[in-house]
Amino acid sequence: MIWEHSINPVILQIWGPLALRWYPVAYILGFAVGYLGLRILSGKGIIPFDRKTVDDLIFDAALGVIIGGRLGYVLFYGLSDFLASPLFLFKVNEGGMSFHGGLLGVMVAAFLFSKRKHYDFWTVLGSLAFLAPAGLFFGRIANFINGELWGKPTDGSWGVIFPLAGITPRHPTQLYEAFLEGILLFLILLFVLKKTRNIRLSGPLFGAVYGVFRFFVEFYREPDAHIGYLLWGWVTMGQILSLFVILLSVAMYYIFIKDKEKRYAEH
């Protein structure tokens, strides 16, 4: 049954332009679940962090996501607007966040944190990667509530009419991503962690599996109107960035993790 989207993105209108919206609530929920997850991993002895370290890590990760996500959006999707007016960087109402930028921001935050606190970088990154699907899940649900980042037209009974996209039913790709990048990706990470109890593997595994899921969903997702397709009439910016994440993740595993794990086993 075709459904017409009519969800209000505003939870509570406070005063004038000031309102509580679902999108920032999704960020808060993602960080809250991430914090609780780090506490659980710490309690089970899977990560070597005490409560104070967990507090510091989630704070640094939040900064990495927000700063990296915004800079990534401007660089990947709004560079021309930024060059025309550098103040575009602060106009979040005219364009939001980039996951790929947020991912780079978290990697930088994890690196700086590991150096400052003298922890293994791959342990820090893996800890954050293991819990990242929660943020992705809530973020994509918020995208759906906002009626943004919709998919291509579909004649399937599951199609959704997004008012800002016209009267044509479209793939609810936000929900596809919430399931694949949120629920299924977490279950994969959890399965591997239970089998290996090695949190260091979660970083490259997250990047590789996320990249595959995102690359696939891009076939059904409407490309950004001001960018369109970049290659061959079907390759999107999201697919190019996702392919880069896949290659980087595989390289990280073989260059920095697999060889080190093999040396540990030999000793």
NUTI-34110 format. One line per 8 residues: number of its first residue (from 1); their letters; for each residue x, y, z of C-alpha. Coordinates in Angstrom, 2 decimals, padded with zeros to 5 digits. Each point is the difference from the previous one (the first is absolute). Last residue first. Layout:
REM residues N
NUM	a	X,Y,Z  ...
END
This chain:
REM residues 267
267	heayrkek	055.17,-015.35,019.88  -001.29,-001.27,-003.34  -003.55,001.04,000.91  001.12,003.58,000.75  001.79,000.17,-003.36  -003.18,-001.18,-001.78  -002.09,002.60,001.82  002.42,002.70,-001.17
259	dkifiyym	-000.17,-001.18,-003.61  -003.79,-000.07,000.08  -000.33,003.42,001.62  002.01,002.75,-001.69  000.52,-000.93,-003.64  -002.68,-002.63,-000.63  -002.73,001.58,002.11  000.76,003.61,-000.87
251	avsllivf	000.09,-000.87,-003.72  -003.41,-001.66,000.17  -001.41,003.04,001.81  001.55,002.47,-002.45  -001.36,-001.91,-002.98  -003.52,-000.13,001.47  000.08,003.66,001.08  001.13,001.09,-003.49
243	lsliqgmt	-002.81,-002.03,-001.53  -002.42,001.74,002.36  001.24,003.44,-001.07  -000.46,-000.88,-003.67  -003.40,-001.53,000.69  -001.22,003.03,001.95  001.18,002.34,-002.76  -002.20,-001.92,-002.41
235	vwgwllyg	000.77,-002.38,-002.88  -002.98,-000.52,-002.34  000.34,002.06,-003.18  003.48,-001.26,-000.83  001.67,002.10,002.69  -000.96,002.89,002.31  -003.75,-000.39,000.26  -001.95,002.93,001.39
227	ihadpery	001.83,002.79,001.83  -002.54,002.79,000.61  -002.90,-002.46,000.21  001.73,-002.29,002.50  -000.40,-003.55,-001.25  -003.35,-001.78,000.52  000.61,-003.22,001.90  -000.73,-003.39,-001.54
219	fevffrfv	003.44,-000.77,-001.46  001.49,001.88,002.96  -001.29,-002.80,002.24  002.66,-002.38,-001.37  002.96,002.35,000.54  -001.30,000.71,003.52  -000.14,-003.70,000.87  003.46,-000.73,-001.45
211	gyvagflp	001.57,003.01,001.71  -001.58,-000.89,003.32  001.41,-003.52,-000.27  003.54,001.18,-000.75  000.06,002.86,002.52  -001.48,-002.06,002.83  002.41,-002.87,-000.61  002.96,002.41,-000.07
203	gslrinrt	-000.90,001.40,003.43  -001.52,-003.09,001.64  003.17,-002.09,-000.30  001.67,001.79,002.91  -002.85,-001.10,002.29  001.40,-003.52,000.12  -002.31,-002.31,001.96  000.38,-002.29,-003.06
195	kklvflli	-003.32,-001.81,-000.36  -002.04,002.37,002.14  001.55,002.99,-001.76  -000.73,-001.50,-003.43  -003.66,-000.59,000.85  -000.37,003.46,001.56  001.48,001.70,-003.06  -002.38,-001.90,-002.28
187	lflligel	-002.97,000.78,002.26  000.96,003.68,000.01  000.13,000.06,-003.81  -003.44,-001.60,-000.19  -001.67,002.48,002.35  001.46,003.37,-000.94  001.62,-000.02,-003.43  -002.42,-002.52,-001.53
179	faeylqtp	-003.20,000.78,001.91  000.39,003.78,000.30  001.34,000.06,-003.56  -003.12,-001.62,-001.44  -002.09,002.31,002.18  001.67,003.12,-001.46  -000.38,-001.60,-003.43  -003.77,000.40,000.19
171	hrptigal	-000.27,-000.76,-003.74  -002.25,002.55,-001.66  -003.65,000.55,-000.79  -000.48,002.91,-002.46  -001.98,002.99,001.28  002.85,002.48,000.27  003.33,-000.30,001.79  -000.68,002.47,002.82
163	pfivgwsg	-003.26,-001.80,000.79  001.69,-003.42,000.36  -002.31,-002.67,-001.38  001.17,-003.35,001.31  000.36,-003.25,-001.92  -000.59,-003.31,001.75  -002.56,-001.11,-002.60  002.72,000.07,-002.64
155	dtpkgwle	-000.36,002.32,-002.97  003.22,001.77,000.90  001.48,003.46,-000.53  003.55,000.51,001.30  000.78,000.33,003.67  -000.42,002.70,002.61  002.78,001.95,001.69  -002.56,002.10,001.88
147	gnifnair	-003.50,-000.49,001.47  001.08,001.25,003.42  -001.35,-003.17,001.62  001.95,-002.07,-002.52  003.22,001.90,000.67  -000.65,-000.43,003.75  -000.28,-003.77,-000.53  003.29,000.19,-001.89
139	gfflgapa	001.70,001.77,002.90  -001.39,-002.38,002.61  001.36,-003.02,-001.85  003.31,001.62,-000.90  000.59,001.00,003.61  -000.67,-003.53,001.17  002.19,-001.39,-002.79  002.97,001.97,001.44
131	lfalsglv	000.28,-002.21,003.09  002.57,-002.49,-001.29  001.77,002.79,-001.90  000.65,001.94,003.21  001.64,-002.94,001.74  001.87,-000.96,-003.16  001.49,003.48,-000.27  001.24,-000.05,003.59
123	twfdyhkr	001.37,-003.53,-000.30  001.59,000.81,-003.35  001.70,003.08,001.47  001.60,-001.89,002.89  -000.22,002.21,003.06  002.42,002.65,001.23  -002.65,002.50,001.20  001.09,002.90,-002.21
115	ksflfaav	001.14,-002.15,-002.90  -003.08,-002.22,000.11  -002.27,003.04,000.25  001.66,001.73,-002.96  -000.40,-003.11,-002.14  -003.57,-000.64,001.11  -000.96,003.63,-000.72  001.58,-000.22,-003.47
107	mvgllggh	-001.87,-003.23,-000.70  -003.21,001.53,001.34  000.35,003.00,-002.34  000.65,-002.28,-002.96  -003.21,-001.87,000.79  -001.89,003.28,000.44  001.13,001.06,-003.47  -001.23,-003.30,-001.41
99	fsmggenv	-003.27,000.47,001.84  -000.49,003.45,-001.50  -002.00,002.55,001.94  -002.56,002.63,-000.82  -000.80,002.38,-002.76  -001.70,003.38,-000.10  -001.15,-000.02,003.64  003.58,-000.74,001.04
91	kflflpsa	001.04,003.45,-001.15  003.30,000.08,001.92  002.24,-001.23,-002.82  -002.03,002.14,-002.41  001.77,002.97,001.62  002.83,-000.68,-002.46  -002.18,001.48,-002.78  000.67,-000.78,-003.67
83	lfdslgyf	002.71,-002.50,000.92  -002.37,-001.58,002.54  -002.85,-000.28,-002.49  002.35,-001.62,-002.54  001.27,-002.43,002.64  -003.47,-001.13,001.03  -000.15,-003.79,-000.41  003.40,-001.51,000.73
75	lvyglrgg	001.84,002.85,001.73  -002.97,001.68,001.69  -001.48,-003.33,001.06  003.37,-001.22,001.25  000.55,003.15,002.04  -003.39,-000.52,001.65  000.50,-003.67,000.71  003.57,000.50,001.15
67	iivglaad	-000.97,002.65,002.52  -003.04,-001.87,001.29  001.42,-003.53,-000.09  003.42,000.97,001.37  -001.52,002.08,002.79  -002.21,-002.93,000.99  003.01,-002.33,-000.10  001.93,002.27,002.36
59	filddvtk	-002.90,000.01,002.47  -000.47,-003.78,-000.30  003.70,-000.52,000.69  000.16,002.30,003.02  -002.93,-001.67,001.75  001.35,-003.47,-000.85  003.39,000.99,001.45  -001.66,001.16,003.22
51	rdfpiigk	-001.94,-003.27,000.25  003.07,-002.21,-000.43  001.21,-001.17,-003.40  001.81,-003.23,-000.90  -002.59,-001.27,-002.52  -001.42,-003.54,000.03  000.15,-000.19,003.80  -003.72,-000.67,000.38
43	gslirlgl	-000.49,003.24,001.92  001.85,001.97,-002.67  -002.18,-001.44,-002.75  -003.08,000.90,002.04  001.21,003.55,000.66  000.83,000.42,-003.68  -003.52,-001.12,-000.90  -001.56,002.45,002.47
35	ygvafgli	001.97,002.84,-001.59  -000.89,-001.08,-003.53  -003.67,-000.25,000.93  000.13,003.55,001.35  001.96,001.25,-003.04  -002.58,-001.42,-002.38  -002.91,001.27,002.08  001.46,003.51,000.04
27	yavpywrl	000.59,-000.07,-003.74  -003.56,-001.19,-000.62  -001.31,002.79,002.25  001.92,002.46,-002.19  -001.96,-001.31,-003.02  -003.40,-000.31,001.66  -000.45,003.72,000.57  -000.49,002.16,003.09
19	alpgwiql	-000.94,003.50,-001.09  001.27,003.58,000.10  -001.16,001.92,-003.08  -002.69,001.78,002.04  -000.23,-001.63,003.42  000.07,-003.62,001.11  -001.60,-002.00,-002.79  000.28,-003.61,001.12
11	ivpnishe	000.73,-003.17,-001.94  000.62,001.70,-003.34  000.62,-002.31,-002.97  -003.80,-000.37,-000.40  -000.83,-003.32,-001.61  -002.23,000.20,-003.08  001.51,-002.47,-002.46  -002.60,-001.42,-002.33
3	wim	-000.15,-003.79,000.09  -000.45,-002.29,-003.01  -001.44,-003.35,001.05
END
